[in-house]
């Protein structure tokens, strides 16, 4: 004789039925081989959990499991990082996906009753709670062109690292073949000229020379791939309608990495949030009567490196960036402090350029000039706008230039359009 359901079972069924019509949040803790989910309603009532493999069968099983909730929103941690494959997979299937920053999920876990224990289930719970409590999270959109640009940029970085390793090995072999003749910034042609001057007679020397010749051949091949990749990146950046390469010191590699990592610039409320994300905004470290700021190690370190490259290029050439750098040195700042000030200014310039490109693209599509149609103006950055001292504060108004206009005939932060 079947038994009647208990009161708790009836309450759970009723909550699930109401959630199916009102909507649920599915928190996802993604990994390479699996994904752990937790389903909650808008009152953070637990409705279901599960762990599914990342293969085709596991993904299909996860879709069948969540089908009982018709109105559902997926909250994926790190949708621009480790969770990107799953997030893009869900978006392509027509699911609504929001990106949950890992920092927000960590804060929820810290203040939860689990004593900051970190498991996949607790991670999925904290991700779902963030999605319930935080309005304005960035909505993930399918962008095949941006994904392709990101893959090309990653490939270019891998080739650059391979070139550095090849040059280091070649330098070691040449220093043993030609003591005291080490050359910085070694090119393949220079290495060939140096190798042609030595003819060792012993077996070790002959082997060393043969290995150096192989490294030179590898260097020639890597340089050819990098040259081809640079042209491809330049074409891809131009095809997206970006004018980042107009900024002096920003080449195809820097522009492509910026576009790939930033995604939708509308997720940053202002240039201060953008500077916090790039790690160029100093952190307030004041205490008592002492008012000081320290270097930020937070933010996207790849973007910080891109701004560092652009700053070094500007310092090496006759640009307004170099003049700004020298003014900071004259004001008593150390070279590293002056460089960090210039990087902050460049962060503002890049942000302003991204916003301008975004507005131009929206206008061309007939959308609101303030941004893409349907784009949120809420920032997903977790930090508050940084407090900085007077020498590093951005000038008021995003439309104003962040560096003084140089005299006529001098190069500026941005290249003149051909």
Residue pairs with C-beta under 8 A, 6 or more apart in sequence:
5 13
15 41
15 45
15 47
16 47
16 68
16 69
18 41
19 41
19 45
19 47
19 69
20 68
20 69
20 70
20 71
21 70
21 71
22 41
22 42
22 71
23 41
23 42
23 69
23 71
23 72
23 73
24 39
24 40
24 41
24 42
24 47
24 69
24 71
24 72
24 73
25 39
25 40
25 41
25 42
25 72
25 73
25 75
25 128
25 131
25 132
26 37
26 38
26 39
26 66
26 69
26 72
26 73
26 74
26 75
26 128
27 37
27 38
27 39
27 40
27 75
27 100
27 124
27 125
27 126
27 127
27 128
27 129
27 130
27 131
28 35
28 36
28 37
28 74
28 75
28 76
28 77
28 83
28 86
28 124
28 127
29 35
29 36
29 37
29 77
29 120
29 121
29 123
29 124
29 127
30 76
30 77
30 78
30 82
30 83
30 85
30 86
30 87
31 54
31 82
31 120
32 54
32 82
33 53
33 54
34 51
34 52
34 53
34 54
34 58
34 120
35 51
35 52
35 54
35 58
35 62
35 86
36 49
36 50
36 51
36 52
36 120
36 121
36 123
36 124
37 48
37 49
37 50
37 51
37 52
37 62
37 66
37 124
38 46
38 48
38 49
38 121
38 124
38 125
38 127
38 128
39 46
39 47
39 48
39 49
39 66
39 69
39 72
39 128
40 46
40 47
40 125
40 128
40 129
40 132
41 47
42 132
44 128
44 129
44 132
47 69
48 65
48 66
49 121
49 124
50 62
50 65
51 120
52 58
52 59
52 61
52 62
52 65
53 59
54 85
54 86
59 89
63 93
66 72
72 95
72 96
73 96
73 97
73 98
73 131
74 87
74 90
74 95
74 96
74 97
74 98
75 97
75 98
75 100
75 127
75 128
75 130
75 131
75 137
76 83
76 86
76 87
76 90
76 97
76 98
76 99
76 100
76 127
76 140
77 83
77 100
77 101
77 102
77 105
77 123
77 127
78 84
78 99
78 100
78 101
78 102
79 87
79 97
79 98
79 99
79 100
79 138
79 140
80 99
80 261
80 263
81 102
83 99
87 97
87 99
87 140
88 140
88 142
88 147
90 97
90 140
91 97
91 140
91 141
91 142
92 142
96 139
97 139
97 140
98 131
98 137
98 138
98 139
98 140
99 137
99 138
99 139
99 140
99 380
100 127
100 130
100 131
100 134
100 137
101 380
101 381
101 382
103 382
104 130
104 134
104 382
105 123
105 126
105 127
105 130
106 126
107 382
108 126
108 129
108 130
108 133
109 116
109 117
109 118
109 122
109 123
109 126
110 116
112 122
112 125
112 126
114 122
130 137
131 137
135 378
136 376
136 377
136 378
136 379
136 380
137 378
137 380
138 263
138 264
138 267
138 376
138 378
138 380
139 376
141 264
143 263
145 236
145 239
145 240
146 240
146 259
146 260
146 263
148 236
149 233
149 236
149 237
149 240
149 256
149 259
149 260
150 260
150 261
152 229
152 232
152 233
152 236
152 256
153 233
153 253
153 256
153 257
153 260
155 229
156 226
156 229
156 230
156 233
156 253
156 256
157 257
159 222
159 225
159 226
159 229
160 226
162 222
163 219
163 222
163 223
163 226
166 215
166 218
166 219
166 222
167 186
167 219
169 215
170 186
170 191
170 212
170 215
170 216
170 219
171 182
171 186
173 208
173 211
173 212
173 215
174 181
174 182
174 186
174 191
174 194
174 195
174 212
175 181
175 182
176 208
177 195
177 198
177 200
177 205
177 208
177 209
177 212
178 194
178 197
178 198
181 194
183 190
183 194
188 216
188 219
188 220
188 223
191 212
191 215
191 216
191 219
192 216
195 209
195 212
195 213
195 216
198 205
198 209
199 209
200 206
200 208
200 209
230 251
230 252
230 253
231 252
233 252
233 253
233 255
233 256
234 245
234 252
236 256
237 244
237 245
237 252
237 255
237 256
237 259
238 245
240 259
241 357
241 360
241 361
241 364
242 255
242 259
242 357
243 353
243 356
243 357
243 417
244 250
244 254
244 255
244 258
244 259
244 350
244 353
244 354
244 357
245 251
245 252
245 255
245 415
246 353
246 414
246 415
246 417
247 310
247 346
247 349
247 350
247 353
247 413
247 414
247 415
248 310
248 313
248 314
248 317
248 319
248 321
248 411
248 412
248 413
248 414
248 415
249 309
249 310
249 311
249 312
249 313
249 314
249 319
249 321
249 346
250 258
250 310
250 350
254 306
254 309
254 310
257 302
257 303
257 306
258 303
258 306
258 350
258 354
261 300
261 302
261 303
262 303
262 354
264 358
264 372
264 375
265 274
265 351
265 354
265 355
265 358
266 358
266 371
266 372
266 375
266 376
266 377
267 376
267 378
267 379
267 380
267 381
268 274
268 277
268 351
268 379
268 381
269 377
269 378
269 379
269 381
270 385
270 398
271 347
271 348
271 351
271 352
271 394
271 398
272 281
272 385
272 386
272 394
273 379
273 381
273 383
273 385
274 347
274 348
274 350
274 351
275 281
275 344
275 347
275 348
275 351
275 386
275 394
276 296
276 298
276 299
276 381
276 383
276 385
276 386
277 299
277 300
277 303
277 381
278 299
278 300
278 303
278 304
278 307
278 347
279 296
279 297
279 298
279 299
279 300
279 301
279 303
279 304
280 296
280 299
280 304
280 307
280 340
280 343
280 344
280 346
280 347
281 296
281 344
281 347
281 386
281 388
282 293
282 294
282 295
282 296
282 340
282 344
282 386
282 388
282 389
282 392
283 293
283 294
283 295
283 296
283 298
283 386
284 293
284 386
284 387
285 292
285 293
285 294
286 292
286 293
291 389
293 387
293 388
293 389
293 392
295 340
296 386
298 383
304 343
307 343
307 346
307 347
307 350
308 339
308 343
310 346
311 321
311 325
311 339
311 342
311 343
311 346
314 320
314 321
314 322
314 325
314 342
314 346
314 413
315 321
315 322
315 325
315 339
315 342
316 322
317 411
318 410
318 411
319 410
319 411
319 412
319 413
320 403
320 404
320 405
320 406
320 410
320 411
320 412
320 413
321 342
321 345
321 346
321 403
321 413
323 406
324 341
324 342
324 345
324 403
325 338
325 339
325 341
325 342
326 338
328 337
328 338
328 341
328 342
328 391
329 335
329 338
331 391
333 341
333 391
341 391
341 392
344 388
344 392
344 394
345 394
345 402
345 403
346 413
348 394
348 402
349 402
349 403
349 413
349 414
351 398
352 398
352 399
352 402
353 414
355 398
358 371
358 372
359 369
359 370
359 371
361 372
362 368
362 369
362 370
362 371
362 372
362 373
363 369
365 372
365 373
367 373
370 377
371 377
394 402
395 401
395 402
401 413
403 412
403 413
405 412
406 412
